[in-house]
C-alpha cells in the first residue's frame, strides 16, 4: 500500500461488477481502492505507525522543515487545493511552517477534494483551528474536483498531491493523471507532489510485509469485505500475504496466495471459481521513483520542476513544480 486515497464508498453493484471483472483476469486481481472499509482504514492507520513504514513520518518532516522554503519558492500563493487531504494534518503542518517564517501571509483559501464525505469532514475540522483561512470542500474525484476548485481561485494556486499517492498509478496512468492536473490549473500555478523513492529491497519488503503482520491483515481484510458485502465464501485463513519487489517495473506488488485448492463463490458478483495451490490474487502495486524520474514525469505533463526536498534517511521526496 501507499497511502490512503480515501474511504471509497461505492454502490454494491459497482463493487460487485469490479470484483467480477478483476477476478476473471489472469492473473486474478482485485482493485486496491476497496481496501478502505472501516476496518481497512483502521489497519492502514496502524501501518503508518509501524517503524518499518516511514512514508508518513518522512513526508511530515519535510513539510515541517521546509514549509517556509516551499512557500518562498512558490511565490504569492492565495489558494491551496489538496487532492485527498486525509486527516488534514499534513496541510496544517505545511501552512503553519509557511507562516512561522512569514513566507505565507494574508488570508488563505483552502480547498479540499475527496470522494469521501467523511474524510472531508474530518479534514475540515482539523484545519478549522488555523487562523485566517476559509475552507471549501468538493466531494468528487480528483480531476473533477480540481476543475471546480480552480474556477474562481483567488491568486496563484498551489495544488497538493501528497502521501506518495502518485505511486498508486502505473507509469502511463501517472502521466495521464499529472496531465489531467495540468489541464485543471493555469500557467504559473504550482504543484507540490510527494513520492516514495526506490530503496534497498530488504527495506521495501519490511515496509510491505511487517513482522507484526499488520500489512498481512490489511491485505486479507479485502476478502473479509467481499465476504460481508457481496456474499463471498473466501476462507481468509487459506490465503497468505506476499509482498514482491519487481525491480524492472520499480514497484512493490502485494498478493494474496492460496495455500490449497479451494472453491470460492461470490454471489453478488456472479463468481464461481477454483483456486489452485499457489495461485494468487494481485491486490496492489506501489510504484517507486527516483528524484530525476519525478522531474521527468512532471515535465511530460507540462510542469517545470523548481525545487526538490529529499528525506535521505527514509527515501522520500517532495517536488515543487510550476505549470508551464
C-alpha positions in Angstrom: 0.0 0.0 0.0 1.0 3.5 -0.4 -1.3 6.0 1.3 -5.0 6.1 1.6 -6.7 7.9 -1.2 -10.0 8.0 0.7 -12.6 5.7 2.2 -14.1 4.5 -1.0 -17.9 4.3 -0.6 -19.4 2.9 -3.7 -22.7 1.2 -4.6 -22.8 -2.6 -4.1 -23.5 -3.0 -7.8 -20.2 -1.2 -8.8 -18.2 -3.2 -6.2 -19.7 -6.4 -7.5 -19.0 -5.5 -11.1 -15.4 -4.7 -10.4 -14.9 -8.0 -8.4 -16.4 -10.0 -11.3 -14.2 -8.3 -13.8 -10.9 -8.4 -11.9 -11.2 -11.9 -10.5 -11.8 -13.1 -14.1 -8.5 -11.8 -15.3 -5.3 -13.8 -15.5 -3.5 -13.3 -13.2 -6.5 -12.7 -10.9 -6.7 -9.2 -9.4 -8.7 -7.0 -7.1 -8.7 -3.2 -7.1 -6.8 -1.7 -4.2 -9.4 1.1 -3.7 -11.6 -1.4 -1.9 -9.1 -1.9 0.9 -10.6 1.0 2.8 -13.7 -0.1 4.6 -13.9 0.9 8.3 -11.5 -1.9 9.4 -9.2 -1.5 6.5 -8.8 2.3 7.3 -8.0 1.5 10.9 -5.4 -1.1 9.8 -3.8 1.4 7.4 -3.6 4.0 10.2 -1.8 1.3 12.3 0.6 0.6 9.4 1.5 4.3 9.2 2.7 4.0 12.9 4.9 1.0 12.2 8.7 1.6 12.3 9.1 -0.3 9.0 6.7 2.0 7.1 8.1 5.5 7.3 6.3 7.3 4.5 4.0 9.5 6.6 6.7 10.4 9.1 9.2 11.3 6.4 6.8 13.5 4.5 5.7 15.3 7.6 9.3 16.0 8.5 9.8 17.5 5.0 6.7 19.7 5.2 7.6 21.0 8.7 11.3 21.5 7.9 10.9 23.1 4.5 7.5 24.7 4.6 9.0 28.2 4.6 11.2 27.4 1.6 8.3 25.8 -0.3 6.2 29.0 0.0 9.2 31.3 -0.6 9.8 29.4 -3.9 6.2 29.2 -4.8 5.6 32.9 -4.5 2.3 34.7 -3.5 0.0 31.7 -3.0 -3.6 32.6 -2.1 -5.3 29.3 -2.8 -4.3 25.8 -1.8 -6.1 22.8 -3.3 -5.3 19.4 -1.7 -6.3 16.3 -3.6 -7.0 13.7 -0.9 -6.4 15.6 2.3 -6.7 12.6 4.6 -7.0 14.0 8.2 -5.8 17.5 7.2 -2.7 17.2 9.4 -0.2 17.5 6.6 -1.8 20.6 5.1 -1.9 22.1 8.6 1.8 21.3 9.1 2.7 23.0 5.8 0.6 26.1 6.5 2.0 26.5 10.0 5.5 26.1 8.7 5.0 28.7 6.0 3.5 31.2 8.4 6.2 30.7 11.0 8.7 32.5 8.8 6.3 34.9 7.2 6.8 33.2 3.8 3.0 32.8 3.8 0.9 35.9 4.6 -2.7 37.0 4.5 -5.9 35.2 4.2 -5.8 31.8 2.6 -8.4 29.8 0.7 -8.1 26.0 1.5 -10.0 23.8 -1.0 -10.2 20.1 -0.3 -11.1 17.4 -2.8 -12.0 13.9 -1.9 -14.6 11.3 -3.0 -15.4 10.6 0.7 -17.7 13.0 2.6 -16.5 11.7 5.9 -12.8 12.3 5.0 -13.7 15.8 4.0 -15.5 16.4 7.3 -12.5 15.1 9.3 -10.0 17.3 7.4 -12.2 20.4 7.7 -12.5 20.0 11.5 -8.7 19.6 11.7 -8.0 22.7 9.7 -10.7 24.9 11.2 -8.3 26.0 14.0 -5.9 27.6 11.6 -6.2 31.4 11.7 -7.2 33.5 8.6 -8.3 30.6 6.4 -11.5 29.7 4.6 -12.3 26.1 3.9 -14.3 24.8 0.9 -14.8 21.1 0.2 -15.6 19.2 -3.0 -16.9 15.7 -2.8 -15.7 14.5 -6.1 -13.0 12.6 -7.9 -9.7 14.4 -8.1 -9.8 15.7 -11.7 -13.4 16.8 -11.4 -12.9 18.4 -8.0 -9.8 20.3 -9.1 -11.7 21.8 -12.1 -14.4 23.0 -9.7 -11.9 24.3 -7.1 -10.0 26.2 -9.8 -12.9 28.1 -11.4 -12.8 31.0 -9.1 -9.4 30.6 -7.4 -8.0 33.7 -5.8 -4.5 34.5 -6.9 -1.9 31.8 -7.6 -2.9 28.2 -6.7 -0.8 25.6 -5.0 -2.1 22.1 -5.6 -1.0 19.4 -3.2 -0.8 15.7 -4.1 0.9 14.1 -1.1 1.4 10.7 0.6 3.0 9.1 -2.5 -0.4 8.7 -3.9 1.2 9.1 -7.3 2.6 5.6 -6.7 -0.9 4.1 -7.0 -0.7 4.7 -10.7 1.3 2.7 -13.3 3.6 4.9 -15.4 1.1 5.6 -18.2 -1.6 6.2 -15.5 0.7 8.6 -13.6 1.4 10.5 -16.8 -2.3 10.8 -17.6 -3.1 11.9 -14.0 -0.5 14.6 -14.0 -1.6 15.8 -17.4 -5.1 16.0 -16.0 -3.9 18.1 -13.1 -2.1 20.4 -15.6 -5.4 20.8 -17.5 -7.1 21.9 -14.3 -4.8 24.8 -13.4 -3.5 27.9 -15.0 0.0 28.7 -16.2 2.3 29.6 -13.2 0.1 27.7 -10.8 2.1 25.3 -8.5 2.0 21.6 -7.8 3.7 20.0 -4.7 3.9 16.3 -5.1 5.2 13.7 -2.6 6.7 10.4 -3.8 8.3 7.4 -2.2 11.8 6.7 -3.6 13.5 3.5 -4.7 15.4 2.0 -1.8 17.0 -1.4 -0.9 14.8 -4.4 -1.5 15.1 -5.5 2.1 13.8 -2.2 3.3 10.8 -2.3 0.9 9.9 -5.8 1.9 9.8 -4.9 5.6 7.6 -1.9 4.7 5.0 -4.1 2.9 5.4 -7.3 4.9 6.0 -6.2 8.5 7.0 -8.6 11.3 3.8 -7.8 13.3 1.6 -9.0 10.4 -0.4 -5.7 10.2 0.0 -5.4 6.5 -1.0 -9.0 6.0 -4.2 -8.4 8.0 -4.8 -5.2 5.9 -4.4 -7.3 2.7 -6.6 -10.2 3.8 -9.3 -7.8 5.0 -10.2 -7.2 1.4 -11.5 -10.8 1.3 -13.4 -10.2 4.5 -15.1 -7.2 2.9 -16.1 -9.2 -0.2 -17.5 -12.0 2.1 -19.5 -9.5 4.1 -20.8 -7.2 1.4 -21.0 -9.4 -1.7 -21.8 -12.9 -0.2 -18.3 -14.3 -0.8 -17.1 -17.6 0.6 -13.4 -16.9 0.8 -11.6 -18.8 3.6 -9.5 -15.9 4.7 -7.2 -18.3 6.7 -6.4 -20.2 3.5 -4.7 -17.2 1.9 -1.2 -15.9 2.6 0.1 -12.4 2.2 3.0 -11.9 -0.1 5.0 -8.8 -1.0 7.2 -8.8 -4.1 9.7 -6.2 -5.3 9.5 -6.1 -9.1 12.8 -4.3 -9.8 12.4 -4.0 -13.6 9.0 -2.2 -13.0 10.2 -0.3 -9.9 7.1 -1.4 -7.9 6.2 -3.4 -4.9 3.4 -5.8 -5.6 1.0 -7.2 -2.9 -0.6 -10.6 -3.5 -2.9 -13.0 -1.7 -1.7 -16.6 -2.3 -4.0 -19.6 -2.0 -2.4 -22.3 0.3 -4.6 -25.1 -1.1 -7.0 -26.0 -3.8 -10.3 -24.3 -2.9 -13.7 -23.5 -4.4 -14.8 -19.9 -4.0 -18.2 -18.2 -4.8 -19.2 -14.6 -4.7 -22.9 -14.5 -5.1 -23.4 -10.8 -5.8 -20.5 -10.7 -8.3 -21.6 -13.9 -10.1 -18.2 -15.5 -9.4 -17.8 -19.3 -9.1 -14.1 -20.3 -9.4 -11.4 -22.7 -8.2 -8.1 -21.5 -6.8 -5.2 -23.9 -7.2 -2.4 -24.2 -4.6 0.0 -21.2 -5.1 -2.5 -19.2 -7.3 -2.5 -15.6 -6.3 -4.7 -12.5 -6.4 -2.8 -9.4 -7.2 -4.2 -6.7 -4.9 -1.9 -3.7 -5.2 1.1 -2.2 -6.9 3.1 0.6 -5.3 5.4 2.3 -7.8 8.6 3.9 -6.5 10.5 6.8 -8.1 13.9 8.3 -8.4 14.3 12.1 -7.9 15.1 12.6 -11.6 12.2 10.3 -12.6 9.7 12.6 -10.7 11.0 15.6 -12.6 10.8 13.9 -15.9 7.2 12.8 -15.2 6.2 16.4 -14.3 7.9 17.7 -17.5 6.0 15.3 -19.7 2.7 16.6 -18.1 3.5 20.3 -18.7 5.1 21.2 -15.4 8.6 22.5 -14.7 10.3 21.2 -11.5 11.5 24.2 -9.5 12.9 22.5 -6.4 13.1 19.2 -4.5 13.5 18.3 -0.9 14.6 14.8 0.0 14.5 12.9 3.2 17.6 10.8 2.8 17.1 8.7 5.9 13.8 7.2 4.7 13.9 7.8 0.9 11.1 10.3 0.3 10.9 13.4 -1.9 8.8 16.5 -2.1 8.9 18.2 -5.5 7.6 21.7 -6.3 6.7 22.3 -9.9 5.3 25.2 -11.9 2.7 24.8 -14.7 4.2 26.0 -18.0 
